[in-house]
Amino acid sequence: MTDNEKIMSYIGETPSDLVFWSFRYFLGRRTIHANVFAQNLAKAYPYLDDVTQSMIKREIERAIELDDLGDECDKEVWLDVLRNISIKFN
């Protein structure tokens, strides 16, 4: 078993699981790290499985409804993520 396989055996079944749980942690946070994660998430999004893509899109939309995207700068980056994934993948 490779090191990556060992890591994933503790965290989830696929790398998409790890990305989703990281996304859950960062959504709504008020740190520069949330911005960095969101920018990288937009790049990784096409490589995630369909279920994870759908859950991420739905949770960002829900956070918008609840006005729970963090500070203004954080809000802008999450809105950019949603715009990018909506344009590229719909």
C-alpha positions in Angstrom: 0.0 0.0 0.0 1.4 3.4 -1.0 1.6 6.3 1.5 -1.3 8.0 -0.4 -3.4 4.9 -0.1 -2.7 4.7 3.6 -3.7 8.4 4.1 -6.9 7.9 2.1 -7.8 4.8 4.1 -8.0 7.0 7.2 -9.7 10.0 5.6 -12.1 8.8 3.0 -12.6 6.5 0.0 -11.4 9.0 -2.6 -9.4 12.3 -2.9 -12.8 13.9 -3.6 -13.8 13.0 0.0 -10.8 14.8 1.3 -11.4 17.9 -0.8 -15.1 18.0 0.3 -14.3 17.9 4.0 -11.7 20.5 3.5 -14.2 22.6 1.6 -16.6 22.2 4.5 -14.0 23.5 6.9 -13.1 26.6 4.8 -16.6 27.7 3.7 -17.5 30.7 5.8 -14.1 31.1 7.5 -12.6 34.5 7.7 -8.9 33.9 6.9 -6.6 34.3 3.9 -6.4 30.5 3.9 -10.1 30.3 2.9 -9.3 32.5 -0.1 -6.4 30.3 -1.1 -8.4 27.1 -0.7 -11.3 28.5 -2.7 -9.0 29.6 -5.6 -7.5 26.2 -5.7 -10.9 24.5 -5.4 -12.0 26.2 -8.6 -9.0 24.7 -10.4 -9.5 21.2 -8.9 -13.3 21.2 -9.4 -13.3 19.5 -12.8 -11.4 16.6 -11.4 -13.7 15.9 -8.5 -16.4 13.2 -8.8 -19.9 14.3 -9.8 -21.4 13.8 -6.4 -18.8 16.0 -4.7 -19.2 18.6 -7.4 -22.9 18.7 -6.8 -22.5 18.9 -3.0 -20.0 21.7 -3.2 -22.1 23.7 -5.6 -25.2 23.2 -3.5 -23.5 24.2 -0.3 -22.0 27.4 -1.7 -25.5 28.3 -3.0 -26.9 27.6 0.5 -24.3 29.7 2.2 -25.2 32.6 -0.2 -28.9 32.2 0.9 -27.8 32.3 4.6 -25.2 35.1 4.0 -22.6 32.8 5.5 -19.7 33.2 3.2 -17.4 35.0 5.6 -16.1 38.5 5.3 -16.6 40.6 2.1 -13.2 39.4 0.6 -14.1 35.8 1.4 -17.6 36.3 -0.1 -16.1 37.5 -3.3 -13.8 34.5 -3.8 -16.7 32.0 -3.1 -18.9 33.8 -5.5 -16.1 33.6 -8.1 -15.8 29.9 -7.5 -19.6 29.5 -8.0 -19.5 31.6 -11.2 -16.5 29.7 -12.5 -18.0 26.3 -11.9 -21.4 27.3 -13.2 -19.9 28.7 -16.4 -17.6 25.8 -17.1 -19.7 22.9 -16.0 -23.3 23.7 -16.8 
